[in-house]
């Protein structure tokens, strides 16, 4: 398996997944619109409406979390 294939199979989320930020008090649904691979880890571009922000997988959930 190539390095690229290993990275792709290790992703927690895929482009197009609907997700939520664990710390968002408004529980807004976001869509994964990008993946950035850097030496210090993988981050995911999340878009809600017209705003995109970048987060690590431990900040993201596929389930809506109510506090």
C-alpha positions in Angstrom: 0.0 0.0 0.0 1.4 3.4 -1.0 1.9 6.2 1.5 -1.0 8.2 -0.1 -3.3 5.2 0.3 -2.3 4.8 3.9 -3.1 8.4 4.7 -6.5 8.2 2.9 -7.5 5.1 4.8 -6.5 6.7 8.2 -8.7 9.7 7.8 -11.5 10.1 10.4 -13.8 12.0 8.1 -14.3 12.3 4.4 -15.1 15.3 2.2 -18.9 15.7 2.1 -19.5 14.2 5.7 -22.0 16.2 7.8 -20.4 16.9 11.2 -20.7 19.0 14.3 -18.1 20.8 16.4 -18.1 19.4 19.9 -17.7 22.8 21.5 -20.2 24.7 19.4 -23.0 25.9 21.7 -25.3 26.5 18.7 -24.8 22.9 17.4 -24.5 24.1 13.8 -24.2 21.4 11.1 -21.1 21.6 9.1 -19.8 19.9 6.0 -16.3 18.6 5.6 -15.0 20.5 2.6 -11.2 19.9 2.8 -8.4 17.9 4.4 -5.0 19.4 5.2 -2.1 17.1 5.9 0.8 18.7 7.7 3.8 17.3 9.7 2.0 18.0 12.9 -1.3 16.2 12.0 -4.4 16.2 9.8 -6.9 18.9 10.0 -10.4 19.2 8.4 -11.9 22.2 6.7 -15.5 22.5 7.9 -18.0 24.8 6.2 -21.2 26.2 7.7 -23.1 28.7 5.5 -20.3 30.7 3.9 -17.7 30.3 6.8 -14.9 27.8 6.6 -12.8 26.9 9.6 -10.1 24.2 10.3 -10.2 21.7 13.1 -8.5 18.5 14.3 -10.5 15.2 14.4 -10.8 15.3 18.3 -12.9 18.5 17.9 -15.4 17.0 15.5 -18.3 14.6 15.9 -20.7 13.0 13.5 -23.3 13.2 16.2 -25.0 16.3 17.5 -23.9 16.8 21.0 -26.3 18.6 23.4 -24.7 20.1 26.6 
